[in-house]
């Protein structure tokens, strides 16, 4: 087999891998958008619970960092 033939064969394999990569990338983008939407919904729930913020933080200390991150994301998204 010549170098030219080997290069052509390799290019086909590269193209196949890149096609699979691109398909996964599109799916990852869709999932990322879906996750962001869900995070915003979660942030809205935490925002609604603001009057009892200290209570929920005391009851769920393991989620305090998550609450803060969701509220920050909500704040950034709403301008």
Helices and strands as residue ranges (DSSP letters): H 3-48, G 49-52, H 53-59, G 61-63, H 64-77
